[in-house]
Amino acid sequence: MAERQTYTVLVPFPVGRGHWSTAGQDLDLLDVEANALLSAGRLELKSTSTKALKAAAKKAE
């Protein structure tokens, strides 16, 4: 199962059904969901879970 990471909203964007995120809001997103928003400068990674760090280290081996 894919791990979610916490991102902080820098620039508000639509989150669906007419609702918008707010600057400073924390969102738990999958990498796939956050990729385009990170590229556009609308999000920044807040924290990395321990599981994600262990998985990345395991892949590097």
N, C-alpha and C positions, 0 to 999 in steps of 0.2 A: 504494500500500500504506500502510495506517495505521501511524503511528509509535507506539511504546511509550514510556512515560515511567516514571521510577523513583519509587516511592512508599515511604514508611516507615510501617510498621504502628504505630499508637498503641494500639489496643485489639484483642486477638486475635479472629479470626473463622474460621469453617470454610472451608477451601480445597478440600474435596472428598475423597471416599473415606475419611472418618473422620479426616482430618488437619486440624490447626488451625495458623494462622499464629502467630508469636510477636511480642511487643512488641519493637520495634527492628529487626525483619526488613525488608530491602529487597526489594521486588517490582517487576518490570517488567510494567506493565499497559497495556492500551488505555484510552482515555478512557471508552469505554462500560463497561468492566469496573470502573473506579474510581469512576464517578459516584455511585452509591448509597452506597458506602463512605465517600467524601469527605463527602457530605451527613450521614451518621450520625456523623461525627467519628472514624472508625476508621482513617483514613489521612491523611497529609499529603504533599504533593508535595516530593520531595527535590531533583530537578534537572530542568531543561528542556533537551532536546537542542538543538543548534544548528540542526538541520534543522527542528524544530518552530517555533523562533523565526523562521526565514526564511520558513516557510510562512505563519505568522500575519501577518508583515509584508507578504507578497505579497498575501494576501487583503484587507488593509486598504487597499491601493492601488486 
